[in-house]
Amino acid sequence: MSRSRSAASARLHDSAPIFAALGDETRLQIVARLCTEGPQSITRLSEGAGVTRHAITKHLNALSAAGLARNVRTGREQIWELETRRLEMARRCLDHISGQWDVALSRLKTFVEE
């Protein structure tokens, strides 16, 4: 295996927990809210979410385990914010896969046109 392939494989392996965490609709909605509305408390994230505070807490812990969110205790509240570095890693991974698809589709087009 070439060095670039092993590096790409390692990036995919490192990104797998990110995509697994984002595969849940509720967690994806939480990430979207944190992205657009900024850091928030569990209480605020629970408002209008259609799930309990306990469920929000479990989802936030899953996002934290994937390195996508972190919390800061402010008094009695926990304020949650995104870990943008991990989101950037996922974006780079998707860009790499997209580039591979572009190359493969270009080869297919050339083959079909010949």
N, C-alpha and C positions, 0 to 999 in steps of 0.2 A: 504494500500500500504506500503510495507516495506521501510525502510530508504534507502537501496541501490537502490531500484527501483525509488524512488522519486528523488534521486540524479542523477541517469541516465536520468530520464525524464527531469530534469532541465538542464542537459548538452545538451541534444538533443534540447531543447527549445532555449537555448543560442546559439547553433550552427546553427540554422535555417537561420538567416540572412546571415551567411557566405556562406552556400551552395546556397542560393538564388542568392547572388552576383556572385558566381563562375559559376552559371548556364548559364550565357551569354558568348558566344564564344569570343567576343571582350574583355570583362573583364578578362576572363581566359587567353587570350593571353597577356594582359597587365601584369597580375600577373607573368606569365612565363618570360616575358622580364625583369621585375624588379628583379625577382629571379636570373636569369642568368647574367644580365648585370649590376645589381646594381641600385642605385638611378639615376633618369633621369628627365629631364625637359619635359614639355608637348610637346614642339617642337620636341624633340628627340623621344618621344614615338609616335608621329604622323607620323614620317618618316616610310614609308613602311607599315603602318597599314591599308591603304585602307579606312580610315575614316578621317573626318575633325578634326582639333584641337578642335573645339567646341564639337564634339562627344566624343573625348578622355577626355576632361574636365568633361563632364557629367558622363562618365564611372568611372573616377577617384573619383568623388564625391560620386558615388554609392559605390565604394570600401571603401572609407573613412567612409561612414555612417555605413557600416558593420564592421568597425574596422580593415579592411585588409590593408589599406594604409594611409599614412599621408604625409603632405607636409610641406616643410620648405622654407620660402622665402629667396632667395639669390639675393639681388639687385632687379631687375625687374622680375626675373624668380622664378617660383615655382618648387622646386625639390621634386619629389615624391619618396617615399621608402615604402617597405613592413613593415607591423606590424606583425612580425613573431610570436608573442605570440598568436594571433588569428588563424593563420594558424596551429600552434601546437595544439590548442584546437580542430580544425576541424579534425586533424589527430588522436588525441586521441578518438574522437567520432567515427570515422570510424574504428579504431582498436577495440573499444568496440562492435560495430555492427558486425564486422567480427568474433569476438570471439563468439558472440551469434549464428551466422550462423554455425560456426564450431560445437558447442554443438548440435544444432538442427539437423545438417546433421549426426552427430555421433549417435544420438538417432534414426534417421530414418534408418540408416544402420543396427543398432542392431535390430530394429523391423523387417526389411525386411529379415535379415539373420535367424531369429528365426522361 
